[in-house]
Amino acid sequence: MLAHFGAYTYVRPFLEAVPQAGPGTITALLLAYGATGILGDFLGGAALARRPHAAFGAIAALLAAAIALLPVLGDGTVGAALLLVLWDTA
């Protein structure tokens, strides 16, 4: 969790610099990021209850993929938004 929230610190500066999103877009993306986090809590909790080892591995892989792909596919607002949603749903 420490790495998750540590990486989150760089979301706003990344969104300003790479896709050059404006304040309104950043606000909407961070709101979607938070909302999908709630969804991810429910989905992850259910998956962890059924198959904890597989769920943990899948969550770690999705987080790593989303964060690693952000500099590659996040150069546009749509790509950044999709990766942020994937990141926080995981």
C-alpha distances in whole Angstrom, upper triangle without the diagonal:
4,5,5,6,8,10,11,13,15,16,19,20,20,22,24,25,25,26,28,26,28,27,28,26,23,23,23,21,18,19,19,16,15,18,16,13,15,17,14,13,17,17,14,15,18,18,16,19,21,20,16,17,18,15,12,14,15,12,11,14,14,11,12,16,15,14,16,19,19,21,23,24,22,26,27,26,26,24,21,21,21,18,16,17,16,12,12,14,12
4,5,5,6,9,10,11,13,15,18,19,19,21,23,24,24,26,27,26,28,26,28,26,23,23,24,21,19,21,21,17,17,20,19,15,18,20,17,16,20,20,18,19,22,21,19,22,25,23,20,20,21,19,16,17,18,15,13,16,16,13,14,17,16,14,17,20,19,21,23,24,23,25,27,26,27,25,22,22,22,19,17,19,18,14,14,17,15
4,6,5,6,8,10,12,13,16,17,16,19,21,21,21,23,25,24,26,25,27,25,21,22,23,20,18,20,20,16,17,20,18,15,19,20,17,17,21,20,18,19,23,21,20,23,25,23,20,20,20,18,15,16,16,13,11,14,14,10,10,14,13,11,13,16,15,17,20,21,19,22,24,24,24,22,19,20,20,17,15,17,16,12,13,16,13
4,5,5,6,9,11,11,14,16,15,17,20,20,20,21,23,22,24,23,24,22,19,19,20,17,15,17,16,13,13,16,14,12,15,16,13,14,18,17,15,17,20,19,18,21,23,22,19,19,19,17,14,15,15,11,10,13,12,8,10,13,11,9,12,15,14,16,19,19,18,21,22,21,21,19,16,17,17,14,12,14,13,9,9,12,10
4,5,5,7,9,10,13,14,15,16,18,20,20,21,22,21,22,21,22,21,17,17,19,16,13,16,16,12,12,16,15,12,15,17,15,15,19,19,17,19,22,22,20,24,26,25,22,22,23,20,17,19,18,15,14,16,15,12,13,16,14,12,15,17,15,18,21,21,19,21,23,21,22,21,17,17,18,16,13,15,15,11,10,14,13
4,5,6,8,10,12,13,13,16,18,18,19,21,21,21,23,21,23,22,18,19,21,18,15,18,19,15,15,19,18,16,19,21,18,19,22,23,20,22,25,25,23,26,29,27,24,24,24,22,19,20,20,17,15,17,17,13,13,16,14,12,14,17,15,16,20,20,18,21,23,22,23,21,18,19,20,17,14,17,17,13,13,17,16
4,5,6,7,10,11,11,13,15,16,16,17,19,18,20,20,21,19,16,17,19,16,14,17,17,13,14,18,17,15,18,20,17,18,22,22,20,22,25,24,23,27,28,27,24,24,24,21,19,19,19,16,14,15,14,10,11,13,11,8,11,13,11,13,16,17,15,17,19,18,20,17,14,15,16,13,11,14,14,11,11,15,14
4,5,5,8,10,10,11,14,15,15,16,17,16,18,17,18,17,13,14,15,12,10,13,14,10,11,15,14,12,16,18,16,17,20,20,19,21,24,24,23,26,28,27,25,25,25,22,20,20,20,16,15,17,15,12,13,15,12,10,13,14,12,14,17,17,14,17,18,17,18,17,13,14,15,12,10,12,13,10,10,14,14
4,6,7,8,9,11,13,14,15,17,17,16,17,16,18,17,13,14,17,14,12,15,16,13,14,17,17,16,19,21,19,20,24,24,23,25,28,27,26,30,32,31,28,28,28,25,23,24,23,20,19,20,19,15,16,18,15,12,15,17,14,15,19,19,16,18,19,18,20,19,15,16,18,16,13,16,17,14,13,17,17
4,6,6,6,9,10,11,12,14,14,14,16,15,17,16,12,14,16,14,12,16,16,13,15,19,18,17,21,22,21,22,25,25,24,26,29,28,28,31,33,32,29,29,29,26,24,24,23,20,19,20,18,15,15,16,14,11,13,14,11,12,15,16,13,15,16,16,18,16,13,14,17,14,12,15,16,13,14,18,18
4,6,5,6,9,10,10,11,12,11,13,13,14,12,9,11,13,10,9,12,13,10,12,16,15,15,18,20,18,20,23,23,22,25,28,27,27,30,32,31,29,29,28,25,23,24,22,19,19,19,17,14,15,15,12,10,13,13,10,11,14,14,11,13,14,12,14,13,10,11,13,11,9,12,14,11,12,15,16
4,5,5,6,9,10,11,10,9,10,9,12,10,7,9,11,9,8,12,13,12,13,17,17,17,20,21,21,22,25,26,25,28,30,30,30,33,35,34,32,32,31,29,27,27,26,23,22,23,20,18,19,19,16,14,16,16,13,13,17,16,13,13,14,12,15,15,11,12,15,14,11,14,17,14,15,18,19
4,5,5,6,8,10,9,10,11,11,14,13,10,12,15,13,12,16,17,15,17,20,20,20,23,25,24,26,29,29,28,30,33,33,33,36,37,36,34,34,33,31,29,29,28,25,24,24,22,19,19,20,17,14,16,16,13,12,16,16,13,13,14,13,17,16,12,14,17,16,14,17,19,17,17,21,22
4,5,5,6,8,8,9,12,12,15,13,10,13,15,12,12,16,16,14,17,20,19,19,23,24,23,25,28,27,26,29,32,31,31,34,36,34,33,32,31,29,27,27,25,23,22,21,19,17,17,17,14,12,13,13,9,9,12,12,9,9,11,11,14,13,9,12,14,13,11,15,16,15,16,19,20
4,6,6,6,6,6,8,9,11,9,7,10,12,9,10,14,14,13,16,18,18,18,22,23,22,24,27,27,26,29,31,31,31,35,36,35,33,33,32,29,28,28,26,23,23,23,20,18,18,18,14,13,15,14,10,10,13,12,8,9,9,8,11,11,8,10,13,12,10,14,16,15,16,19,20
4,6,7,5,5,7,8,11,10,8,11,13,12,12,16,17,16,18,21,21,22,25,26,25,27,30,30,30,33,35,34,35,38,40,39,37,37,35,33,32,31,30,27,26,26,24,21,22,21,18,16,18,17,13,13,16,15,11,11,11,10,14,14,11,13,16,16,14,17,20,18,19,22,24
4,6,5,8,10,12,15,13,11,15,17,15,15,19,19,18,21,24,23,24,27,28,27,29,32,32,31,34,36,36,36,39,41,39,38,37,36,33,32,31,30,28,26,26,24,22,21,21,18,16,17,16,12,11,14,14,11,9,11,11,15,14,12,14,17,16,16,19,21,19,21,24,25
4,5,8,11,14,16,13,12,16,17,14,16,19,19,18,21,23,22,23,26,27,26,28,31,30,30,33,35,34,35,38,39,37,36,35,34,32,30,30,28,26,25,24,22,20,19,18,16,14,14,13,10,8,10,10,7,5,8,9,12,11,9,12,15,14,14,17,18,17,19,22,23
4,6,9,12,13,10,10,14,14,12,14,17,17,16,20,21,21,22,25,25,25,28,30,29,29,33,34,33,34,38,38,37,36,36,34,32,31,30,28,26,25,24,22,20,20,19,16,15,16,14,11,10,11,10,7,5,5,6,9,9,8,10,13,13,13,16,17,17,19,21,23
4,6,10,12,10,10,13,14,13,15,18,18,18,21,22,22,24,27,27,27,30,32,32,32,35,37,36,37,40,41,40,39,39,37,34,33,33,31,29,28,27,25,23,23,22,19,18,19,17,14,13,15,14,11,8,8,8,12,13,11,13,16,16,15,18,20,20,21,24,25
4,7,8,6,6,10,10,10,12,14,15,15,18,19,20,21,24,25,25,27,30,29,30,33,34,34,35,38,39,39,37,37,36,33,32,32,30,28,28,27,24,22,23,22,19,18,20,18,14,14,16,15,11,10,9,7,10,12,10,11,14,15,14,16,19,18,19,22,24
4,6,5,6,9,10,11,12,14,15,16,18,20,21,22,25,26,26,29,31,31,31,34,36,36,37,40,41,41,39,40,38,35,35,35,33,30,30,30,27,25,26,25,22,21,23,21,18,18,20,18,15,14,12,10,13,15,13,13,17,18,16,18,21,21,21,24,26
4,6,5,6,9,10,10,12,14,15,16,18,20,21,23,25,25,27,29,30,30,33,35,35,36,39,40,40,39,39,38,35,34,35,33,30,30,30,27,25,26,26,22,22,24,23,19,20,22,21,17,16,15,12,15,17,15,14,18,19,16,18,21,21,20,23,25
4,5,5,6,9,10,11,12,14,15,17,18,20,22,23,24,26,28,29,30,32,34,34,35,38,39,39,38,39,38,34,34,35,32,29,30,30,27,25,27,26,23,22,25,23,20,21,23,21,17,17,15,12,14,17,15,13,17,18,16,17,21,21,20,22,25
4,5,5,6,9,10,10,12,14,15,16,18,20,21,22,24,26,26,27,30,32,32,33,36,37,37,36,37,35,32,31,32,29,27,27,27,24,22,24,23,19,19,22,20,17,18,20,17,14,14,12,8,11,13,11,10,13,15,13,14,18,18,17,19,22
4,5,5,6,8,10,10,12,14,15,16,19,20,20,22,25,25,26,28,30,30,31,34,35,35,34,34,33,30,29,30,28,25,25,25,22,20,22,21,18,17,20,19,15,16,19,17,13,14,12,9,12,13,10,10,13,14,11,13,16,16,15,18,20
4,5,5,6,9,10,11,12,14,15,17,19,20,21,23,24,25,27,29,30,31,33,35,35,34,35,33,30,30,31,28,25,26,27,23,21,24,23,20,19,22,21,18,20,22,20,16,17,16,12,14,16,13,11,15,16,13,14,17,17,15,18,20
4,6,5,6,8,10,10,12,14,16,17,18,20,22,22,24,26,27,28,29,32,33,33,32,34,32,29,29,30,27,24,25,26,22,21,23,22,19,19,22,21,17,20,21,19,16,17,15,11,12,14,12,9,13,14,12,12,15,16,14,16,19
4,5,5,6,9,10,10,12,15,15,16,18,20,20,21,24,26,26,27,30,31,31,30,31,29,26,26,26,24,21,22,22,19,17,19,19,15,15,18,17,14,16,18,16,12,14,12,9,10,11,9,6,10,11,8,9,12,12,11,13,16
4,5,5,6,9,10,10,13,14,15,17,19,20,20,22,24,25,26,28,30,30,28,29,28,25,24,25,23,20,21,22,19,16,19,19,15,15,19,18,15,17,20,18,14,17,15,12,13,14,11,9,12,12,8,9,13,12,10,13,15
4,5,5,6,9,10,11,13,14,16,18,19,20,21,23,24,25,27,29,30,29,30,29,25,25,26,24,21,23,23,20,18,21,21,18,18,21,21,18,21,23,20,17,19,18,14,15,16,14,11,13,14,11,10,14,13,11,13,16
4,5,5,6,8,10,11,12,14,16,16,17,20,21,22,23,26,27,27,27,28,26,23,23,24,22,19,21,21,17,16,19,19,15,16,20,18,16,19,21,18,16,18,16,13,12,14,12,8,10,11,8,7,11,11,9,10,14
4,6,5,6,9,10,10,12,15,15,16,18,20,20,21,24,25,25,24,25,24,21,20,21,19,16,17,18,15,13,16,16,13,13,17,16,14,17,19,17,14,17,16,13,13,13,11,8,10,10,6,6,9,8,6,8,11
4,5,5,7,9,10,11,13,14,15,17,19,20,20,23,25,25,24,25,24,21,20,22,20,17,18,20,17,15,18,19,15,16,20,20,17,20,22,21,18,21,20,17,17,17,15,12,13,13,10,9,12,11,7,9,12
4,5,5,7,9,10,11,13,14,16,17,19,20,22,24,24,23,25,24,21,21,23,20,17,20,21,17,16,20,20,17,18,22,21,19,23,24,22,20,22,21,18,17,18,16,13,13,14,11,9,12,12,9,9,12
4,5,5,6,9,10,10,12,14,15,16,17,20,21,22,21,22,21,17,18,19,17,14,16,17,14,13,17,17,14,16,19,18,17,21,22,19,18,21,20,17,16,16,14,11,11,11,9,6,8,9,6,5,9
4,5,5,6,9,10,10,12,14,15,16,18,20,20,19,20,20,16,16,18,16,12,15,16,13,12,16,16,14,15,19,19,17,21,23,21,19,22,22,19,18,18,16,13,13,13,10,8,9,9,5,5,8
4,5,5,7,9,10,11,13,14,15,17,19,20,19,21,21,17,17,20,18,15,17,19,16,15,19,20,17,19,22,22,21,25,26,24,22,26,25,22,21,21,19,16,16,16,13,11,12,12,8,8,10
4,5,5,6,8,10,11,12,14,16,17,18,18,20,19,15,16,18,16,13,17,18,15,15,19,19,17,19,22,21,21,24,25,23,22,25,24,22,20,20,19,16,15,15,13,10,11,12,9,6,9
4,5,5,6,8,10,10,11,14,15,16,15,17,16,12,13,15,12,10,13,14,12,12,15,16,14,16,19,19,19,23,24,22,21,24,24,22,20,19,18,16,14,14,12,9,9,9,7,4,6
4,6,5,6,8,10,10,12,14,15,14,16,16,12,13,15,14,11,14,16,14,14,17,18,17,18,22,22,22,25,27,25,24,27,27,25,23,23,21,19,18,17,15,13,13,12,9,7,8
4,6,5,6,9,10,11,13,14,14,17,16,13,14,17,15,13,16,18,16,16,20,21,19,21,24,24,24,28,29,27,26,30,29,27,25,24,23,21,19,19,17,15,14,15,12,9,10
4,5,5,6,9,10,11,12,12,15,13,10,12,14,12,10,14,15,13,14,18,18,17,20,22,22,23,26,27,25,25,28,28,26,23,23,22,20,18,17,16,14,12,13,11,8,9
4,5,5,6,8,10,10,9,12,11,7,9,11,10,8,11,13,12,12,16,17,16,18,21,21,22,25,26,25,24,28,28,26,24,23,22,20,18,17,16,14,13,12,11,8,7
4,5,5,6,9,10,9,12,12,9,10,14,13,11,14,16,15,16,19,20,20,21,24,25,25,29,30,28,28,32,31,29,28,27,25,23,22,21,20,17,16,16,14,11,11
4,5,5,7,9,9,13,12,9,12,14,13,12,16,18,16,18,21,22,21,23,26,26,27,31,31,30,29,33,33,31,29,28,27,25,23,22,21,19,17,18,16,13,12
4,5,5,6,7,10,8,6,9,11,10,10,13,14,14,16,18,19,19,21,24,24,25,29,29,28,28,32,31,30,28,26,26,24,22,21,21,18,16,16,15,13,11
4,5,5,4,8,8,5,7,10,10,10,12,15,15,16,18,20,20,22,24,25,26,29,30,29,29,33,33,32,30,28,27,26,24,22,22,20,18,17,16,14,12
4,6,6,10,11,9,11,14,14,13,16,18,18,19,22,23,24,25,27,29,30,33,34,32,32,36,36,35,33,31,30,29,27,25,25,23,21,21,19,17,15
4,6,9,9,8,11,13,13,14,17,18,18,20,22,23,24,26,28,29,30,33,34,32,33,37,37,35,33,31,31,29,27,26,26,23,21,21,21,18,16
4,6,6,6,8,10,11,12,14,15,16,18,20,21,22,24,26,27,28,32,32,31,31,35,36,34,32,30,30,29,26,25,25,23,20,20,20,18,15
4,6,5,6,9,10,10,12,14,15,16,18,20,21,22,24,25,27,30,31,30,30,34,35,34,32,30,29,28,26,24,24,22,20,19,19,17,14
4,5,5,6,9,10,11,12,14,16,17,18,20,21,22,24,26,29,29,29,30,33,34,34,32,29,29,28,26,24,24,23,20,19,19,18,15
4,5,5,6,9,10,11,12,14,15,16,18,20,21,22,24,27,27,27,28,31,32,31,29,27,27,26,23,22,22,21,18,18,18,16,13
4,5,5,6,8,10,10,12,14,15,16,18,20,21,22,26,26,25,26,29,30,29,27,25,24,24,21,19,19,18,15,15,15,13,10
4,5,5,6,9,10,11,12,14,15,17,18,20,21,24,25,25,25,29,30,29,27,25,24,23,21,19,19,18,15,14,14,13,10
4,6,5,6,9,10,11,12,14,16,16,18,20,23,23,23,24,27,29,28,27,24,23,23,21,18,19,18,15,14,15,14,11
4,5,5,6,9,10,10,12,14,15,16,18,21,21,21,22,25,26,26,24,21,21,20,18,16,16,15,12,12,13,12,8
4,5,5,6,9,10,11,12,14,15,17,20,20,20,20,24,25,24,22,20,19,18,16,14,14,13,10,9,10,9,5
4,6,5,6,9,10,11,12,14,16,18,19,19,20,23,25,24,23,20,19,19,17,14,15,15,12,10,11,12,8
4,5,5,6,9,10,10,12,14,17,17,17,18,22,23,23,21,18,18,18,16,13,14,15,11,10,13,12,9
4,5,5,6,9,10,10,12,15,15,15,15,19,20,20,18,15,15,15,12,10,11,11,7,7,9,9,6
4,5,5,6,8,10,11,14,15,15,15,18,19,19,18,15,14,14,13,9,10,10,8,5,8,9,6
4,6,5,6,8,10,12,13,14,14,18,20,20,19,16,15,16,14,11,12,13,10,8,11,13,10
4,6,5,6,8,11,11,11,12,16,17,18,17,13,13,14,12,9,11,12,9,8,12,13,10
4,6,5,6,10,10,9,10,13,15,15,14,10,9,11,9,5,7,9,6,5,9,10,9
4,6,5,8,10,10,10,13,15,15,15,12,10,12,11,8,8,11,9,7,10,13,11
4,6,7,8,9,10,13,15,16,16,13,12,14,13,10,11,14,12,10,14,16,14
4,6,5,6,7,10,12,14,13,9,9,12,11,8,10,13,11,10,14,15,14
4,5,5,5,8,10,11,11,8,6,10,9,6,8,11,11,10,13,15,15
4,6,5,7,10,12,13,10,9,12,13,10,12,15,14,13,16,19,18
4,6,7,10,12,13,9,10,13,13,10,13,16,15,15,18,20,19
4,6,7,10,9,6,7,10,9,8,11,13,13,13,16,18,18
4,5,7,8,5,4,8,8,7,9,12,12,12,15,17,17
4,7,9,7,7,10,12,11,12,15,16,16,19,20,21
4,6,5,6,9,10,11,12,14,16,16,18,20,21
4,6,5,6,9,10,10,12,14,15,16,18,20
4,5,5,6,9,10,11,12,14,16,16,18
4,5,5,6,9,10,11,12,14,15,17
4,6,5,6,9,10,10,12,14,15
4,5,5,6,9,10,11,12,14
4,5,5,6,9,10,10,12
4,5,5,6,9,10,11
4,5,5,6,8,10
4,5,5,6,8
4,6,5,6
4,6,5
4,5
4
